[in-house]
Amino acid sequence: MTTTTAEETIADARERIDVLDDRIIGLIQERMAVSSVVQQTRIASGGRRLHLSREMEILGRYREALGRPGTGLAMTLLELCRGRV
């Protein structure tokens, strides 16, 4: 019978977290690329770089799913994807 020590459990969990973080980073980079296409297309068609009502939708979605910290996370994502306003 093998028993898992606390150290092994923590090491396994941390390895899983690292894998998840790599996936999250990849998804954020993909989101940044897609957002760039949206911005460039909007500007090329005579629109503005930002669509504030859309950003409010995104903030609301993250707040609803993750609580108040979700708003901060969404703000960071928006800043990464469109730059500082």
C-alpha positions as CSV (number, residue, x, y, z in Angstrom):
1,M,0.0,0.0,0.0
2,T,1.4,3.4,-1.0
3,T,0.6,6.5,0.9
4,T,0.9,10.0,-0.7
5,T,2.7,12.4,1.5
6,A,1.6,16.0,1.8
7,E,4.8,17.0,-0.1
8,E,3.8,14.7,-3.0
9,T,0.3,16.0,-3.0
10,I,1.4,19.6,-3.1
11,A,4.0,18.9,-5.8
12,D,1.4,17.2,-8.0
13,A,-1.1,20.0,-7.5
14,R,1.6,22.6,-8.3
15,E,2.5,20.8,-11.4
16,R,-1.2,20.8,-12.5
17,I,-1.4,24.6,-11.7
18,D,1.7,25.2,-13.9
19,V,0.0,23.3,-16.7
20,L,-3.2,25.4,-16.2
21,D,-1.2,28.6,-16.1
22,D,0.4,27.7,-19.4
23,R,-3.0,27.2,-21.0
24,I,-4.4,30.4,-19.5
25,I,-1.4,32.4,-20.8
26,G,-1.9,30.8,-24.3
27,L,-5.6,31.7,-24.2
28,I,-4.8,35.3,-23.2
29,Q,-2.4,35.6,-26.1
30,E,-5.0,34.3,-28.5
31,R,-7.5,36.7,-27.1
32,M,-5.0,39.6,-27.6
33,A,-4.6,38.6,-31.2
34,V,-8.3,38.4,-31.9
35,S,-8.9,41.7,-30.1
36,S,-6.3,43.3,-32.4
37,V,-8.2,42.1,-35.5
38,V,-11.4,43.6,-34.1
39,Q,-9.8,46.9,-33.3
40,Q,-8.0,47.1,-36.7
41,T,-11.2,46.3,-38.5
42,R,-13.3,48.7,-36.6
43,I,-10.8,51.5,-37.2
44,A,-10.4,50.7,-40.9
45,S,-14.2,50.9,-41.3
46,G,-14.3,54.4,-39.7
47,G,-15.1,53.3,-36.1
48,R,-13.4,54.0,-32.8
49,R,-10.7,51.8,-31.3
50,L,-12.9,51.1,-28.2
51,H,-16.4,50.0,-27.8
52,L,-17.3,51.0,-24.3
53,S,-20.6,49.2,-24.0
54,R,-18.9,46.0,-25.1
55,E,-16.3,46.5,-22.4
56,M,-19.0,46.9,-19.8
57,E,-20.5,43.6,-20.9
58,I,-17.2,41.9,-20.4
59,L,-16.7,43.5,-17.0
60,G,-20.2,42.3,-16.0
61,R,-19.6,38.8,-17.2
62,Y,-16.4,38.4,-15.2
63,R,-17.9,40.0,-12.1
64,E,-21.0,37.7,-12.3
65,A,-18.8,34.6,-12.7
66,L,-16.0,35.4,-10.3
67,G,-17.3,38.1,-7.9
68,R,-15.7,41.4,-7.3
69,P,-12.1,40.2,-8.1
70,G,-13.4,39.2,-11.5
71,T,-13.9,42.9,-12.4
72,G,-10.2,43.5,-11.7
73,L,-9.2,40.5,-13.8
74,A,-11.4,41.7,-16.7
75,M,-9.9,45.2,-16.4
76,T,-6.4,43.6,-16.7
77,L,-7.5,41.5,-19.7
78,L,-9.0,44.5,-21.4
79,E,-5.8,46.5,-20.8
80,L,-3.7,43.8,-22.3
81,C,-6.0,43.5,-25.3
82,R,-6.5,47.1,-26.1
83,G,-3.9,49.0,-24.1
84,R,-4.5,51.7,-21.6
85,V,-7.3,54.2,-22.3
